[in-house]
Amino acid sequence: MTDPAEMIAWLDRRIASAMAWLDDHGKGSKRPRPQHEIETKEYDIARFEEIKAAYVKALAKREQAA
């Protein structure tokens, strides 16, 4: 199994990467991308944050049980 800290760090990097993309290519940028690409990145960020929250919660539960 992947180390929990490594998994959370990976999720943080994916979220940061998608947010950087939005900063560079989102609605308020100088060269915005098509709306469907922006929506896809926003969806990705929301899912990664949801997965991270669930992972952190499960990890806390696991540590509490130990």
N, C-alpha and C positions, 0 to 999 in steps of 0.2 A: 504494500500500500504506500502511496505517496505520503511523504511527511506533511502533516497539516500546515506547518508554517510555510513550507515550500508551495503548497497549493494556494494558500491565501496570498502569498507574494505574487504568484503567477496571475491570479485573478486581479490583483491590484495593478499589475503591469498591463494587462489587457484593457482594463477600465481606463487607465491613464493614456494608453495608446489611442483608444477610440475617442477620448475627449480631445486629445491633441489633434486628431484628424478633423473633428468638428470645428475646433478653433481655426484650423487652416482652410477648411473647405465647407463649413456650415453656412447657415443663412446670413450671418453678419460678416462673412469674409469678403475679401476683394474678388475672389474667384469662386463663388459658390458652385457646388456640384448639383446635379439634378435632385429634385425633392425626394425621389424614392431612395437614393443613396443616403441622403441625410437621415431619413426615417429609419433605414436599416441600421445605421450606426447608433441612433438613439435607442432603438429596440435592443441592440447588442449590449449597450451600456446598462440598460434596465435589467436585462437577464443576468449579466455578470454580477451586478450588485445584489440581485435576488439570490443567486447561487452562493455568493460570498456570505450573505447574511445567514442563510440556512446552514452553511458549512461551519461558520463561527458558532452558531447556536448548538449544532450537533457536537462540535468539539467541546464546548463548555459542559454540555450534558455528560459527555464521556469522561471528562476530567473530574466532574462532580461525583460520578459513580465509582471512580477509582479510589 
